[in-house]
Structures are given as structure tokens and as C-alpha cells.
Amino acid sequence: MFLRAPVCAAVLVSLVACSNQSAKGGGDAPVVDGGTFTMALPTDPGNLDPQSSAAGALFTVTQLAYDPLLSVDSGNGDIRSGLATKWAVNGKTVTLTLADGIKCSDGTPLTASSVVANLKYVGDPKNKSPFLGTFLPVGATGKADDATRTVTITLATPAPFVLNGLASLPIVCPSGLTDRKSLANKTSGTGPYELTEAAPGDHYTYQRRDGYTWGPNGATTATQGMPKTVVMKVVQNETTAANLLLSGGLNAAVIIGPDALRLEKAGLFATKTTALVGEQWYNHAKGRATSDAAVRMALTQALDLPELRKVLTSGKGTPPTTLATIEPAACVGDTLARSLPARDVAAAKTAVQKANVRPLTFLYDNSRGSGVAAAAELAVQQWQAIGVKVTAKGMNGTALNETLFSSGDWDIVWVPLGVSSPDQVVPFLSGPAAPNGTNFAAIQNKTYEATVQKAGAMSGKASCPTWLEAESAVVAAADLVPFANSAVQMFGAKARFAAPGLVPTSIRMLAN
């Protein structure tokens, strides 16, 4: 639901970075030029401004019409070209040289000044972009040299994974920057496709752009088999999406729940990537029952997390490893499962009786398959067993985002956060609370914040142990409860693609 969850970009999803996924099914069918590729979206993306929301559905469609500055190699995680063909990091200075001849969908050249304008917009806290601190470090400033197509970014503090973040930041063209409101229902980007029809709640149609040559690692739209038209169709029910894949009504869909098994048996092509699919958040805001650390710990101790993982993932899940799981992940570890508080029903019951916990509201994304609803029902039963009344409510992704980032009327929520490096998690675990910031759960963990500061001052992979130490502190305190990883599959029919996040330039239409 969030960002690239479970998306990855040609850079989610990525979401830039495409996942180090495995593919199965299919064969060597010949490619077909000029076809229409139709993919299911589990929820409507809402406002199409690519820098306005962290929702996964928006991130997915954004990749069609907008490019990031860089991309990430799907196999080894190395930084590759995007809009920029040259890049360098020297301490707190990042230098990027744009490719020659980049054109926006309206024919306007993309200049270094346009890129700096994007950085300025995302970097201004009053614009409330969720990408500030996620994909663009807080305090970063940019300077442009249009003659040499060079962008120089000056960081306020060192940022070990700054290039990974820039590989997920969509760049808006001048017309969109000038008329920001227009981005709600049309596109203004340099991407391989341009939006031609928007029917909110039903579908979004994109047409391929001719002359596009600056894609990830030099990808172009002249490649044989690339679809002429892409239709993103809103299909909120996974069973319906699976049926449409089998009947030919869809070419692609991410299927997480039990329907994946019948698609596997049917021999459909699929890409697979590991994602954090089970992640429980508490509302720490003042006045909520879950603002009490003792209550959060009790609600966590009441749960049989391995059993919830089994139900959520149809028995295919694994224990959580890191908070940043989108492959290729910047930091690899396995400390989170060991950091989770052990189940202790007796202690949980005593704690909630002492706190006199009032009825709680529990939200989850009802577009993520029947396994999520079944697991949510089980969690409610386990909370009721310690004497807490919990009302579960399934919501689509759009409504869930609105509740988390605007109204704040919730106590517990299951929503997976999909990112590829640990610094991208920071704005969600610290800093200003929603609606003034991205920290929708209003988390304040001093140990996490202090450890993040230490990690941020280190270099690249050398910082990973410290980043993982910070994540473990949040989990051990039950401020956040990750409980399930799973291999998420994106199935394809009469089409092939590189990763679940839908890298547009990787799509190939097949004869059969």
C-alpha cells in the first residue's frame, strides 16, 4: 500500500530499482509490437501528482509517465543511469549530469534548472511531500548549470544512500511545476508513456511516446514488443483479478492471497520478490489509548505472531528481517524477528486491566486478499482474549491513506511500508507527525533517533549494522511490529516484464 509495497521501481514499489526477482512460467513466445497492456490496480491512485503521496498505487502509475534521476541494477544494487548519465558523491556534494535531448511529454526540454525546481518543491516542508527525508535528504539544496546540464546537490549532513533515494524520486516537467493543480488528473513528465484518459475508480490509459531514449540504463521506446498502450484498471478484488488474468481480461496483476496458487497451477508467468507484507503500527498520538507504551507492549504480547504470519501469507511467509526489504535492499540483516517481544498473554492481560483500555479501532487494507482479512479476524480474537474490545475495519488504499495522514482516527493499522534502504524509513518513524509530516503514527523513540544520527554520519554499507540496530530498538519497544515477510508475485498473461513494480520499459507483449 505504501510507496513500493510491494512495488519496485525502475528506479516502490520501484520503485529505479527493480527487484532482484526470480521469474517463472511462460516460454519463448514471439513478441508483438503495438499491443495494449492491461494491469490491475488494487485501489485507485487518487490525485496523480507524483510527489504528493506515498501510496503504492500512485507510485505504480507514476513510473509510466515520470522518470527518476537514476536507476538501480536489479542484480547487484549498483547505481545506473536514469535522467542522469553521470553522477558522483563527494562528502556532502552530489553532482549529476543529465542526458542530452531529454524531452517532456509536451516537447519542452528538461533542463538542470527544472530538476533543481523539483528538489526545491519536495525539499520545502510546507509542501508536505512524503518524499522529503525519504528520497530527498532533509536540508538538501540544489544548484543548476543549464549549459553543462549539471545539477549540484549540497546535503545538510552526510547521506549514505542518497543515490538510492534519488533513484526513486519522480521528476516533474516545467508545465506541471507551474500549474501544480493540473497534475491531479494529467501528467507532465519525461517518462515513456503519457496519460491520455483518466476515469477515476475505473481505469487510466497511457500512450507510448516516440523518441524516448533516456530510460533506465539507456532503455528506449523503440524496443520491439513494447506496448503502444498501457491501461491501469482498478480491480479491488484479488479473486476477480485472478479470473481476469485467466480469461485474458488482464495482462498483469499482483496476487498476494490464496488465488496465487491456482495461477501457479495454470502455469502463468510470474515474477517474485520478497516484501514485508505484515507490519503493525500503533497510533502514538496524544489522547489515543495506544499512546501508552505499556498498552502497545501488551497488545503486541497478546498476539501469536507466527500464527498471524501463517494465516496472512497462506503458510508461505517468513519472519521479518529488516524494515527496508525491497530488493536489491541496501542493508541485509536478520535481527528483527529476534527483537520482537515474546508472547505473554498473562502479562498482556494484567497490563490492559491496569490501563483500563477503551475500545480500539483497527484498520487494514481490504484490497490485499482474503488472507489479510482472515489474519485480522484472528488478531481481534487474540486481543479480545486479554479483555480489549477491538473493532476491525477493512478499507481501500485511498481511504486508508486519508485516515492515516489526515483524520488520524485510528489506533492500530496493518499497512506495509515498501522501501529499499533504511534511511528511507526514517520520516515514517520520527520527525513531525501527520498531517504536518510523514510520521503518521507519531512515533518518538529516542534510542532510534540517536542511533539513526550515528548511522547517517557513516559511509554506505559500513553504516548497515548501525541502521539495523536502530530498527531493532523500535521493534523491541513494540513501537512498530513487523511480523511477516513473503514472496509477492506479479503474474502475467501474454506479457513479460522485469519486476513486480512494473518497470515500463521492460514490458513485452507476446503472441500467446
C-alpha positions as CSV (number, residue, x, y, z in Angstrom):
1,M,0.0,0.0,0.0
2,F,2.8,2.4,0.9
3,L,5.4,3.5,-1.6
4,R,6.7,0.4,-3.2
5,A,4.8,-2.0,-1.1
6,P,5.1,-4.4,-2.6
7,V,6.4,-2.5,-5.6
8,C,9.8,-1.9,-7.1
9,A,10.7,0.8,-9.5
10,A,12.8,1.3,-12.5
11,V,14.2,3.3,-10.4
12,L,8.4,1.4,-4.8
13,V,7.0,-0.2,-5.3
14,S,10.2,0.9,-7.7
15,L,10.1,1.6,-7.2
16,V,14.9,2.9,-10.1
17,A,15.3,0.0,-8.6
18,C,13.8,-3.1,-9.8
19,S,13.7,-6.1,-7.6
20,N,16.2,-8.9,-7.7
21,Q,13.3,-11.1,-8.6
22,S,13.0,-14.6,-10.0
23,A,10.7,-15.3,-12.9
24,K,8.9,-18.5,-13.7
25,G,6.4,-19.7,-16.3
26,G,5.9,-18.7,-19.8
27,G,8.2,-19.8,-22.6
28,D,9.7,-18.3,-25.7
29,A,6.6,-16.9,-27.4
30,P,7.4,-14.2,-30.1
31,V,6.9,-10.6,-29.1
32,V,4.1,-8.5,-30.6
33,D,4.5,-4.8,-31.5
34,G,1.9,-2.1,-30.7
35,G,-0.3,-4.1,-28.3
36,T,-2.3,-3.0,-25.3
37,F,-1.0,-4.0,-21.8
38,T,-3.7,-4.0,-19.1
39,M,-2.7,-4.2,-15.4
40,A,-4.8,-4.4,-12.3
41,L,-4.5,-1.7,-9.6
42,P,-5.9,-2.9,-6.3
43,T,-7.0,0.7,-5.4
44,D,-7.5,4.0,-7.2
45,P,-4.3,6.2,-7.1
46,G,-6.3,9.3,-6.4
47,N,-4.5,12.6,-7.0
48,L,-2.0,11.8,-9.7
49,D,0.6,14.4,-8.6
50,P,3.6,12.1,-8.4
51,Q,5.2,13.9,-5.5
52,S,2.0,14.2,-3.4
53,S,1.5,10.8,-1.8
54,A,3.3,7.7,-0.6
55,A,0.5,5.3,-1.8
56,G,1.7,2.3,-3.7
57,A,-1.0,2.6,-6.4
58,L,0.2,6.1,-7.2
59,F,3.8,5.1,-7.2
60,T,3.0,2.3,-9.7
61,V,1.3,4.6,-12.3
62,T,3.8,7.3,-11.7
63,Q,6.6,5.2,-13.3
64,L,4.8,5.2,-16.6
65,A,4.9,9.0,-17.1
66,Y,7.8,10.2,-14.9
67,D,11.5,9.3,-14.7
68,P,13.8,9.4,-11.7
69,L,17.3,10.8,-11.9
70,L,19.0,7.4,-11.6
71,S,18.2,3.7,-11.5
72,V,19.4,0.7,-9.6
73,D,20.7,-2.5,-11.0
74,S,18.3,-5.3,-10.2
75,G,21.0,-7.9,-9.6
76,N,23.8,-6.2,-7.6
77,G,22.2,-3.0,-6.4
78,D,24.7,-0.8,-8.3
79,I,23.6,2.7,-9.3
80,R,22.8,3.0,-13.0
81,S,21.7,5.8,-15.3
82,G,18.3,7.4,-15.4
83,L,17.8,11.0,-16.5
84,A,21.4,11.5,-15.4
85,T,24.2,9.7,-17.2
86,K,27.0,10.8,-14.9
87,W,26.9,11.1,-11.1
88,A,29.4,11.4,-8.2
89,V,29.2,11.8,-4.4
90,N,32.0,13.7,-2.7
91,G,31.2,14.1,1.0
92,K,28.1,16.3,1.2
93,T,28.2,17.2,-2.5
94,V,26.3,15.2,-5.2
95,T,26.9,16.0,-8.8
96,L,24.6,14.8,-11.6
97,T,24.9,15.4,-15.4
98,L,21.7,15.0,-17.3
99,A,21.4,13.1,-20.6
100,D,21.3,15.2,-23.7
101,G,18.0,15.7,-25.5
102,I,15.5,14.8,-22.7
103,K,12.1,16.0,-23.7
104,C,8.9,16.4,-21.7
105,S,5.6,15.0,-23.0
106,D,4.7,18.5,-24.2
107,G,8.0,18.8,-26.2
108,T,9.7,21.1,-23.6
109,P,13.3,20.2,-22.9
110,L,14.1,19.1,-19.4
111,T,16.8,21.4,-18.0
112,A,19.0,21.2,-14.9
113,S,17.0,24.2,-13.6
114,S,13.8,22.1,-13.9
115,V,15.4,19.4,-11.8
116,V,16.5,21.9,-9.2
117,A,13.0,23.2,-9.1
118,N,11.7,19.7,-8.3
119,L,14.3,19.4,-5.5
120,K,13.2,22.8,-4.1
121,Y,9.5,21.8,-4.1
122,V,10.0,18.4,-2.4
123,G,12.5,19.9,0.0
124,D,10.1,22.6,1.2
125,P,8.3,21.2,4.3
126,K,5.3,23.4,3.7
127,N,4.5,21.3,0.5
128,K,4.2,18.2,2.7
129,S,5.7,15.8,0.1
130,P,6.2,12.4,1.7
131,F,9.4,12.1,-0.3
132,L,11.2,14.7,1.9
133,G,13.5,12.7,4.1
134,T,12.5,9.5,2.2
135,F,14.0,10.0,-1.2
136,L,15.5,13.5,-0.8
137,P,17.5,14.2,2.4
138,V,16.2,17.0,4.6
139,G,18.0,20.2,4.1
140,A,19.4,19.3,0.7
141,T,19.7,22.2,-1.8
142,G,20.3,22.3,-5.5
143,K,22.2,24.4,-8.0
144,A,21.8,24.2,-11.8
145,D,24.1,24.8,-14.7
146,D,22.0,24.6,-17.8
147,A,24.9,25.0,-20.2
148,T,26.5,21.8,-18.9
149,R,23.3,20.1,-17.9
150,T,24.7,19.7,-14.4
151,V,22.8,19.6,-11.1
152,T,24.8,20.0,-7.9
153,I,23.1,19.0,-4.7
154,T,24.5,20.1,-1.4
155,L,23.5,18.0,1.6
156,A,23.0,19.3,5.1
157,T,24.5,16.2,6.6
158,P,26.1,13.1,5.0
159,A,23.6,10.6,3.5
160,P,24.9,7.1,2.9
161,F,22.2,6.1,0.4
162,V,21.4,9.4,-1.2
163,L,21.7,8.0,-4.7
164,N,19.3,5.2,-3.9
165,G,16.8,7.8,-2.9
166,L,17.2,9.9,-6.0
167,A,16.6,6.7,-8.0
168,S,13.0,6.7,-6.7
169,L,12.3,10.4,-6.9
170,P,10.0,11.2,-9.9
171,I,10.8,14.4,-11.7
172,V,8.0,16.8,-12.9
173,C,8.3,18.9,-16.0
174,P,8.1,22.7,-16.1
175,S,4.4,22.9,-17.1
176,G,3.5,20.7,-14.1
177,L,5.7,22.7,-11.8
178,T,4.0,25.9,-12.9
179,D,0.4,24.6,-12.7
180,R,0.6,22.1,-9.8
181,K,-3.1,21.5,-9.6
182,S,-3.2,20.2,-13.2
183,L,-1.1,17.2,-12.1
184,A,-4.2,15.8,-10.3
185,N,-5.6,14.4,-13.5
186,K,-3.0,14.7,-16.1
187,T,0.8,14.0,-16.5
188,S,3.7,16.3,-17.1
189,G,6.8,14.2,-17.2
190,T,9.6,12.8,-19.3
191,G,8.6,9.1,-18.9
192,P,8.0,6.6,-21.7
193,Y,4.2,7.0,-21.5
194,E,1.7,9.9,-21.3
195,L,-1.7,9.8,-19.7
196,T,-4.5,10.2,-22.3
197,E,-7.6,9.2,-20.4
198,A,-8.4,9.3,-16.7
199,A,-11.6,7.6,-15.4
200,P,-11.1,7.6,-11.6
201,G,-12.3,4.5,-9.9
202,D,-12.2,2.5,-13.2
203,H,-9.1,3.0,-15.4
204,Y,-6.2,5.2,-16.5
205,T,-4.9,4.9,-20.1
206,Y,-1.4,5.8,-21.2
207,Q,0.1,6.1,-24.7
208,R,3.7,5.3,-25.6
209,R,5.9,8.2,-26.5
210,D,8.1,8.1,-29.6
211,G,11.7,9.2,-29.5
212,Y,12.2,8.3,-25.8
213,T,15.8,7.2,-25.4
214,W,16.8,8.1,-21.8
215,G,15.2,5.3,-19.8
216,P,16.9,3.2,-17.1
217,N,20.4,2.3,-18.3
218,G,19.6,3.7,-21.8
219,A,16.2,2.0,-22.4
220,T,14.1,3.3,-25.3
221,T,10.5,3.0,-26.5
222,A,11.8,1.7,-29.9
223,T,12.3,-1.7,-28.4
224,Q,10.3,-4.4,-30.2
225,G,7.4,-5.8,-28.3
226,M,6.9,-2.8,-26.1
227,P,3.1,-2.0,-25.8
228,K,1.7,1.1,-27.5
229,T,-1.0,1.5,-24.9
230,V,-1.0,0.7,-21.2
231,V,-4.3,0.6,-19.3
232,M,-4.2,0.6,-15.5
233,K,-7.5,-0.9,-14.4
234,V,-8.8,-0.6,-10.9
235,V,-9.7,-4.1,-9.7
236,Q,-10.1,-4.2,-5.9
237,N,-10.9,-7.9,-5.5
238,E,-8.0,-10.3,-5.9
239,T,-10.2,-13.2,-7.0
240,T,-11.7,-11.0,-9.7
241,A,-8.2,-10.0,-10.9
242,A,-7.1,-13.7,-10.9
243,N,-10.1,-14.6,-13.0
244,L,-9.4,-11.8,-15.5
245,L,-5.8,-13.0,-15.9
246,L,-7.0,-16.5,-16.7
247,S,-9.7,-15.2,-19.1
248,G,-7.5,-12.7,-20.9
249,G,-9.0,-9.6,-19.5
250,L,-5.7,-8.6,-17.8
251,N,-2.1,-8.9,-18.7
252,A,-0.7,-8.4,-15.2
253,A,-1.7,-8.3,-11.5
254,V,-0.1,-8.6,-8.2
255,I,-1.7,-11.5,-6.3
256,I,-0.8,-12.0,-2.7
257,G,-3.6,-14.3,-1.3
258,P,-4.8,-17.8,-1.9
259,D,-5.7,-17.1,-5.6
260,A,-1.9,-17.2,-6.3
261,L,-1.9,-21.0,-6.0
262,R,-4.4,-21.5,-8.9
263,L,-2.5,-19.1,-11.1
264,E,0.7,-21.0,-10.4
265,K,-1.1,-24.3,-11.3
266,A,-2.3,-22.7,-14.5
267,G,1.4,-22.1,-15.4
268,L,1.2,-18.3,-15.7
269,F,4.4,-16.3,-15.9
270,A,5.2,-14.6,-12.6
271,T,7.9,-12.5,-11.1
272,K,8.6,-13.0,-7.4
273,T,10.2,-10.6,-4.9
274,T,10.4,-10.7,-1.1
275,A,8.4,-8.0,0.7
276,L,7.4,-7.0,4.2
277,V,3.7,-7.8,4.0
278,G,2.8,-7.9,7.7
279,E,3.5,-4.7,9.6
280,Q,1.5,-3.5,12.5
281,W,1.5,0.2,13.5
282,Y,0.1,1.9,16.6
283,N,-1.2,5.4,16.8
284,H,1.2,7.1,19.4
285,A,-0.7,10.5,19.2
286,K,-1.6,12.1,22.5
287,G,-5.1,11.1,23.6
288,R,-5.1,7.7,21.9
289,A,-5.1,4.6,24.2
290,T,-2.1,3.3,22.1
291,S,0.0,6.4,23.1
292,D,0.8,4.4,26.3
293,A,3.9,2.3,25.8
294,A,2.6,-0.3,28.3
295,V,-0.6,-0.7,26.2
296,R,1.4,-1.1,23.0
297,M,3.6,-3.8,24.6
298,A,0.5,-5.6,25.9
299,L,-1.3,-5.6,22.5
300,T,1.9,-7.0,21.0
301,Q,2.4,-9.7,23.7
302,A,-1.2,-10.8,23.2
303,L,-0.6,-11.8,19.6
304,D,0.6,-15.2,18.3
305,L,2.7,-13.6,15.5
306,P,3.8,-16.8,13.8
307,E,0.2,-17.9,13.5
308,L,-0.8,-14.5,12.1
309,R,2.0,-14.8,9.6
310,K,0.8,-18.2,8.6
311,V,-2.8,-17.0,8.0
312,L,-1.8,-13.8,6.3
313,T,0.5,-15.4,3.8
314,S,-1.3,-18.8,3.3
315,G,1.6,-20.5,5.0
316,K,4.3,-19.1,2.8
317,G,5.5,-16.3,5.0
318,T,8.9,-16.0,6.8
319,P,9.9,-14.0,9.8
320,P,10.8,-10.3,9.2
321,T,14.4,-9.4,8.6
322,T,14.7,-5.6,8.0
323,L,12.3,-2.7,7.6
324,A,13.7,-2.0,4.2
325,T,13.1,-5.1,2.1
326,I,12.5,-4.1,-1.5
327,E,15.3,-5.8,-3.5
328,P,18.0,-5.1,-4.0
329,A,18.0,-3.9,-0.4
330,A,20.8,-1.6,0.7
331,C,21.2,-3.4,4.0
332,V,20.7,-7.1,4.7
333,G,20.1,-8.5,8.2
334,D,18.0,-10.8,10.3
335,T,17.7,-9.1,13.7
336,L,14.1,-8.0,13.7
337,A,12.5,-11.4,14.4
338,R,14.8,-11.7,17.5
339,S,13.9,-8.2,18.6
340,L,10.1,-8.8,18.6
341,P,8.6,-9.0,22.2
342,A,7.8,-12.6,23.1
343,R,4.1,-13.6,23.5
344,D,2.9,-13.4,27.1
345,V,-0.8,-13.5,27.4
346,A,-0.9,-13.3,31.2
347,A,1.3,-10.2,31.3
348,A,-0.7,-8.6,28.5
349,K,-4.0,-9.2,30.3
350,T,-2.6,-7.7,33.5
351,A,-1.3,-4.6,31.7
352,V,-4.6,-3.8,29.9
353,Q,-6.6,-4.2,33.0
354,K,-4.3,-1.8,34.8
355,A,-4.6,0.7,32.0
356,N,-8.4,0.2,31.6
357,V,-8.0,0.2,27.8
358,R,-11.1,1.6,26.0
359,P,-12.4,0.1,22.7
360,L,-9.9,0.3,19.9
361,T,-10.2,0.9,16.1
362,F,-8.1,-1.5,13.9
363,L,-7.7,-0.8,10.2
364,Y,-6.4,-2.9,7.4
365,D,-6.2,-2.8,3.6
366,N,-9.1,-4.9,2.3
367,S,-7.6,-4.9,-1.3
368,R,-4.7,-7.2,-0.3
369,G,-6.5,-10.5,-0.5
370,S,-8.6,-12.8,1.8
371,G,-5.6,-13.8,3.9
372,V,-5.3,-10.3,5.3
373,A,-9.0,-10.2,6.4
374,A,-8.6,-13.7,8.0
375,A,-5.5,-12.7,9.9
376,A,-7.1,-9.5,11.1
377,E,-10.0,-11.5,12.4
378,L,-7.6,-13.8,14.3
379,A,-5.8,-10.8,15.8
380,V,-9.1,-9.3,17.1
381,Q,-9.9,-12.6,18.8
382,Q,-6.5,-12.7,20.5
383,W,-6.9,-9.1,21.7
384,Q,-10.4,-9.9,23.0
385,A,-8.9,-12.8,24.9
386,I,-6.9,-10.3,27.1
387,G,-10.0,-8.2,27.6
388,V,-9.6,-5.5,24.9
389,K,-12.5,-4.7,22.6
390,V,-11.2,-4.1,19.1
391,T,-13.3,-3.2,16.0
392,A,-11.6,-4.2,12.7
393,K,-12.4,-2.3,9.6
394,G,-11.2,-3.0,6.1
395,M,-10.6,0.0,3.8
396,N,-9.2,0.5,0.4
397,G,-5.8,2.1,0.0
398,T,-7.2,5.6,-0.8
399,A,-9.4,5.8,2.3
400,L,-6.6,4.3,4.4
401,N,-4.1,6.9,3.3
402,E,-6.7,9.7,4.0
403,T,-7.3,8.3,7.5
404,L,-3.6,7.9,8.4
405,F,-2.3,11.2,7.0
406,S,-5.3,13.4,7.6
407,S,-8.0,12.4,10.1
408,G,-5.8,10.4,12.4
409,D,-8.9,8.5,13.7
410,W,-7.3,5.0,14.3
411,D,-5.5,3.1,17.0
412,I,-4.0,0.1,15.2
413,V,-3.3,-0.4,11.5
414,W,-1.8,-3.1,9.3
415,V,0.0,-1.4,6.4
416,P,3.3,-2.5,4.8
417,L,5.9,0.1,4.1
418,G,8.0,-0.7,1.0
419,V,11.4,0.9,0.8
420,S,14.9,-0.3,-0.3
421,S,17.2,1.5,2.2
422,P,16.9,2.1,5.9
423,D,17.2,5.9,5.6
424,Q,14.0,5.9,3.6
425,V,12.1,4.6,6.7
426,V,13.3,7.5,8.9
427,P,10.5,10.0,8.1
428,F,7.9,7.4,8.9
429,L,9.4,6.6,12.3
430,S,10.5,10.0,13.5
431,G,10.0,13.7,12.9
432,P,6.8,15.7,12.6
433,A,3.6,13.7,12.9
434,A,0.8,13.8,10.3
435,P,-0.7,15.9,9.0
436,N,2.4,18.1,9.3
437,G,4.8,15.3,8.4
438,T,5.2,11.7,7.2
439,N,5.3,10.2,10.7
440,F,1.7,9.2,10.5
441,A,2.0,7.0,13.7
442,A,3.6,9.9,15.7
443,I,6.4,7.6,16.8
444,Q,9.0,9.2,19.2
445,N,11.7,6.7,20.1
446,K,14.8,8.5,21.4
447,T,17.1,5.4,21.0
448,Y,16.1,5.0,17.4
449,E,16.7,8.7,16.6
450,A,20.1,8.8,18.3
451,T,21.2,5.6,16.5
452,V,20.0,7.0,13.2
453,Q,22.1,10.0,13.7
454,K,25.1,7.8,14.2
455,A,24.3,5.7,11.1
456,G,23.8,8.8,8.9
457,A,27.3,10.0,9.6
458,M,28.8,6.8,8.3
459,S,29.6,5.7,4.8
460,G,27.5,3.4,2.6
461,K,27.4,-0.3,3.6
462,A,29.6,0.3,6.6
463,S,26.6,2.0,8.2
464,C,24.3,-1.0,7.8
465,P,24.9,-2.6,11.3
466,T,24.1,0.7,12.9
467,W,20.9,1.2,10.8
468,L,19.8,-2.3,11.8
469,E,20.5,-1.5,15.4
470,A,18.2,1.5,15.2
471,E,15.4,-0.6,13.6
472,S,15.7,-3.2,16.3
473,A,15.2,-0.6,19.0
474,V,11.9,0.4,17.6
475,V,10.7,-3.2,17.3
476,A,11.9,-4.2,20.8
477,A,9.9,-1.3,22.3
478,A,6.8,-2.5,20.4
479,D,6.6,0.9,18.8
480,L,6.2,-1.0,15.5
481,V,5.5,-4.7,14.9
482,P,6.8,-6.2,11.6
483,F,5.7,-9.9,11.6
484,A,5.7,-11.3,8.1
485,N,7.8,-11.3,5.0
486,S,6.5,-13.1,1.9
487,A,7.4,-13.7,-1.7
488,V,5.0,-11.4,-3.6
489,Q,4.1,-12.5,-7.1
490,M,3.1,-10.4,-10.1
491,F,1.5,-12.7,-12.6
492,G,1.5,-12.1,-16.4
493,A,-0.6,-13.4,-19.3
494,K,0.6,-12.8,-22.8
495,A,3.2,-10.4,-21.5
496,R,6.5,-10.4,-19.7
497,F,8.1,-7.8,-17.5
498,A,11.2,-7.4,-15.3
499,A,9.7,-7.0,-11.9
500,P,6.5,-6.7,-9.7
501,G,6.8,-2.9,-9.6
502,L,6.2,-2.7,-13.4
503,V,9.3,-1.2,-15.0
504,P,7.6,0.3,-18.1
505,T,10.5,-0.2,-20.5
506,S,10.7,-3.9,-19.6
507,I,7.2,-4.8,-20.7
508,R,7.0,-7.1,-23.8
509,M,3.7,-8.2,-25.3
510,L,3.6,-11.8,-26.5
511,A,1.7,-13.6,-29.2
512,N,0.5,-16.2,-26.8
